[in-house]
Amino acid sequence: MTTSASAALTKFAANLIERYGGVVEERDGKVLSLLPADLAGLLELPEEAVIGGEEAPLIYGSPIVDRIIRIATDDVPVVYARAEVQYLKQAGFETVLAQDLQLAGMRSTIASRAETVANYLVLVCHYVARSDERKEGLVQVAMNERTCAHVPGLETLWRDFQVEPYPQGHIPPQFDSSPDRALHQALQIAREISATELQAFVKGMRRRLHRDVKSTREYYAALQQEMEADLARPNLSQNLREKRLLKIEGLPDELNAKIRDLEHKYSVIVEVTGRAALRLLVPVVQLTIRLSYRKLKGTLSMIWNPLTQRFDPCVCTQCGKTVRQLWPQEGKTGLHLVCAPCRESAR
Amino acid sequence: MALHPKERKRLKRQKVSQAKRLRAEKLARMEHLEDHFGLAVDSYNDGDYERSLRHAVKILEKRPNHMDAWDLALDSVRMLGDRKKHFAILVWKWREGLLGNWKDCFSLGKLALDRSDYEVAAEIFESVLQDPFLNTGWGKKKRVEDVRTYLKYAQAMMQVYGASRRNVYPAGSERPQESSGEVSANGTSGNSRPTAGIESPPTQVATGPETPQEPAPPVAFETLPDIMIEYKADANLVIDAIRQCRQADRRSFELALQAYKHSFRVSFDQLLCLPTLRNVEPLWHQQETARKVMKTFRGRAILADEVGLGKTIEAGMIFKEYLLRGLVRTALVLTPSSLVGQWQEELRDKFGLEFATSNDPLFRQDLDRFWSQPLIVASIAAARTARHFDAVTSRTYDMVIVDEAHHLRNHRTRSWQLVNAIRKTFFLLLTATPVQNRVDELFNLVTILKPGHLETRKGFLEKFVARGKPTSPRNRELLKGLLKEIMVRNTRSVTQLRLPPRFAFTTRVTATDLEQRFYDGVSALVTHAAAKANPSITRMALRKLLEAAGSSHRAALGTLEKLATVQDPEIRSRVEELLAMGAGIGTGSKTRTVLELLKSLPDRKIVFVNFLSTLHHLRDAFKQHGIRHTVLHGGLAQAEKAAAVEEFRNGVPVLLATGTGGEGYNLQFCNIMINFDLPWNPMEIEQRIGRIHRIGQEKEVQVYNFCAAGSIEDHILEVLDRKINMFELVVGEVDMILGHLQDEREFSDMVFSIWTNNAGKDDLRKAFEAFSDSLKKARLAYNKAKELDEKLFGEDFGV
């Protein structure tokens, strides 16, 4: 274990103990700690313990580290907070809008502007890919809870701002008590991101599968050739000949079974699970944009986000995909704004 | 005829307007194509490669010379990872004459061969041969020859299989599923363009062997299967937390994130199973072996450590590690029948894993239920029978472990065929002697693990076995290199596991007249009841009675009391007679001899007994003779056991223990062991010895065995001590020797059968001599195999 990894682990242990009401002192890579009775019980340590010492070594995979990790991940933390923003944009929206949104073939004018508050959700997902080895990681996805648009970058940018969590039991009514749609959309995006992160892993598995399948096929092809050549031996009895023919006929089945074994061995199961969430109220500027396309008219609401310093992306009214390019489509209820694939499929 | 000026003007106007219309149409078409191109580029940039490919194909249908569209189409299929579409587009490009130089075309031809598209391949190779650049420059002769060889092959395959043979899977067999998230299953033939129909369903036709006369299709040159990927997504934990208005502070949020990140640092280098193991401290070579098997061999290996170095521990660690990481859920351990119980115990006691075994009643009662258990230890002899074969091979196991895998050395045996037919993901073969008689046995073992790793049998014999010398390998370095990719073999010298020697002393105690009559009476009762096959007394009960009589008269009396209520009047009267006789024996001559020995030995010593009644008998005798002692048996609580061991460590000279009482305790601070009685199972004797003859023992170990002259234990000792020198063998070797016996029964069953089937003394002596001879032969065979393995592998396969 590297020194930095060791230091990070020590720091993590100390933080956890403090969080659960313990008193700690870090000394020489060890955590001298006074543990509350509950925590001592969970950690299976005396109330006065040296974590990182001989009795409780802080090494990855050691029982004490396992217990600390278990305690920290036992619950699914959902934090409710408000981001404090020093400055909200007042003018020059046209330029930013032109950069952040493409309205294909439509005329647009800003009809109104208002300062308001928008809800965001940062979902932390844990993914585990299991094949003949395991790979896991965390992905974070930020969503606008109302529009269900994915807001790339927000999952990290919120840390640059002052974020004030609401006191226990004081969740403001602006937070929807069941933001299922936003959560499922976020999970879908987390799945896509994890698929990208797992590309190398999958590639490795594919390479191994191909290598093993190829060599297995080569073996069976050579075996078949050898067995067929053996049939030409003059002193082979009819009985033996038939037996061998039967064996030769069975080779493709045997090969297929071996290949299925390999496919099973290298198949990948990816589990993406939501593990934590941050729900943020952010002061934003909301613009109402008036749109016209041929004889059709409509409006579009856009949110300028001070954390990303951009307009949030929009959502296709047909498929719900997050986009920054919208196409007009005539619907029964007037002008619909759709993404390029939806427009294409409707044509 | 001259036209009227008006007519001329009309025609001219018509021509102009037609030209205008054509220009407009052309412009519209171009715009349309540019639209497609724009959409294709946008889709590509958005990562929607299916769509980008669709647009590119539309452009190419109209303008095949649109090179940007070709690039976009090829890039899109590459990103999609769809080899079939990739191939189809390349063939299309080749047909348009736009593929590039002859090298590209030649590669495409080879690709067509790989896909069994022989007609296209032949066509391409023919066109390559026409290419003037092929036949110029350095190396032209070889180039042309290469292309011709490929062309000939493609033409030959066309004659055998027709233009193409697209599917490796025989009719009716299951096609592996395509992944949901990765690649679509669309396929297009190389003979057709991937037009808008690129999204049409696969047009694969199963053309496997239909009649027995037809040669089985060759198994090479097929499309390689793709990885199956399954995604599962779950947000319920977060949804529940939000619905229940559970509110966390930011610190908990950050700690959870950090905790997850720390938990990912655990790779196979860090064995998660170590803290979960009980009653065992894995040695460094065992840990390294587990790591190597998982990291380098990816869970498929031969574990060929020398005897006694802990292959079972290594296999158990690998299995537990995979289990903890969620990579394994089901397992099958196949062992010789005599080791089924031992495996079950080790997996339970050391790894905390509960396996169903072929010794369980379930195995006899409900076969289907038994074979559907997730974790199974089964006797390979039972599993390979026609009754079980289909049940074993009809499912897939995440892990299969075969112990004593040298029994798979012959590919014609049912065992080999069974293991070969089992579907498995991870696979461990355990054997201390991978090669027993001939080098080609290695081929059978390796082939079952990794077909083709040592080529075919013929190829292996030609390359690696010296002609006429089946025990001498050729091309040793090459063979070693190949074996190193799948095998670990740790040796004592490398692991530095050298223990001090051990010596055995056997004392045959002459029984008093009463003791002798009592023992003979018990023996006669057992022989009589066994021959009568009395349903009220099981064979097991009779064996137990004889074992008890060999231990002490007190143990025999306890067992006889249980038989006093049997219905058979003859047996009941004999039992009553024996009870009366045994009550008069008193201390017993064996006890007196042991008491003398204990007084004469100054060091600490352990006295092992097999029966609790014998332990009580000895405890009384020790008290009577003022011998300080402490007691350890399975009935004590954990703390009491630990206290007894601590007392013994701190100076109490005698530890009186049952075999089960001593389990899990390291008693190597003591070097003298007294077997007051003798278990009939040699493995149990080894386990007793193993309590003190283990790592950490610094003195030579002395083992004192006691038995009554003429008893069954006397004969067992004769066989084990005099004939195969069991007490001086390395731990584990007895097992190996017994494994070389042809008999599948347990050792204890064999001796009991000899005892009950041979009433006369002469017959008994002859039967035991014959048994000794077979054991001696087994030992010789084992020694031969050991020498051969040492010669073949040496110390080159250690971790």
Interface residues (C-beta under 8 A of the other chain):
Chain A: A5 A8 L9 F12 N15 L16 R19 I59 Y60 G61 S62 P63 V65 D66 I68 I69 A72 T73 D75 V76 P77 V78 V79 Y80 A81 L123 V124 H126 V128 R130 S131 D132 E133 R134 E136 G137 L138 V163 P165 Y166 Q168 G169 I171 S177 S178 P179 D180 L183 H184 A186 L187 Q188 A190 R191 A195 V202 M205 R206 R208 L209 H210 V213 K214 S215 T216 R217 E218 Y219 Y220 A221 A222 L223 Q224 Q225 E226 E228 L245 I248 E249 L251 P252 D253 E254 L255 N256 A257 K258 I259 R260 D261 E263 H264 K265 Y266 S267 V268 I269 V270 E271 V272 T273 G274 R275 A276 A277 L278 R279 Q325 A340 P341 E344
Chain B: L39 D42 S43 D46 D48 R51 V168 Y169 P170 S173 E174 P176 G181 E182 G208 P209 P212 P215 A216 P217 P218 V219 A220 E222 L224 P225 D226 I227 M228 I229 E230 Y231 K232 A233 D234 A235 N236 L237 V238 I239 D240 A241 I242 R243 C245 R246 Q247 A248 D249 R250 R251 S252 F253 E254 L255 A256 L257 Q258 A259 Y260 K261 H262 S263 F264 R265 V266 F268 Q270 L271 L272 L274 P275 M294 R298 G299 R325 G326 L327 T396 N420 A421 R423 K424 T425 F426 P451 G452 H453 E455 T456 R457 K458 G459
